[in-house]
Amino acid sequence: MAKFNFKKGDTVEIIAGDDRGTKATVLEVLSKKNKVIVEGCKVAKKAIKPTEDNPKGGHINKEMPIDVSNVRKVEA
């Protein structure tokens, strides 16, 4: 398992991809996959099935993982 310089709550800047230049906070670190989930970046529209809580189903916007090589830690 790799050692990361990121942890939940850190402020990071996206340095590659569609969200380049965006500064946001880390929501989750996926150390086994070498990825992080950053708030408001790489958002995908996901379909959800109907459940008892949500009888109609529908779509939600969900943040997808970003590779750690595309993220740089920003000192606050």
N, C-alpha and C positions, 0 to 999 in steps of 0.2 A: 504494500500500500504506500502510495506517494505521500510526502509531507506537503501540506498546503500552507500558504501565507494568508489564506482567507478564512474567516469564520462568520457565522451568522451575525448580521447586524453591521458588518464592515461596509464602508463606502467604497465603491469601485467605479472605474470608467471602462466602457466598452471600447476596445481599440480596433476591432475588425467586425465586418458584417454590416447589415442594414442599420443597426442602432449605433454606429460608430460615433463616438464623442459624447454619448449619454452617460451621465453620472447618476447612480442609484445605489440602493442598499442590497446586500445579499440576503435572500430569504432562506436558502438551504444550500448546503455543500454536499455533493455526491462524490465522496472520495474514491470509491471503487470504480467509478466511471470517468474520473477526472473532469467533472463538470460542476458548474454552479448554476443556481436559479437566481436571477436578478429581477428585482421588482420593476415591472413595467417594460421589460425588454424581451424581445423575441416572443411576442404574444401571438398565440394561435387560437382560432375559433374551434372549439371541440363540441361535438354532438353528445348529448347525454340522454340516456334512456329514461322513460317515465318511471317514477318511483312513488311510494306513498307520500313522501314529502313534496314531490314535484310531479303531480299527475300528468302534466302536459309534456314533460321532457323539454327539449329545445337545445339551445346552444349557449355555451359559456366561453368567456375569454380566459385563457390559461397561459401562464408563463412557462416556456419550455427551457430545458437546460442549455447552457452555453459552455463550450470548452474553456478550460482555465487559461489556455494560451491566448484567448481573445479578450482577456480581462486583466486590468491593471489596478492595483490598490492605490487609493487616493488618500493622502494624509488629511485628516479633518482639522 
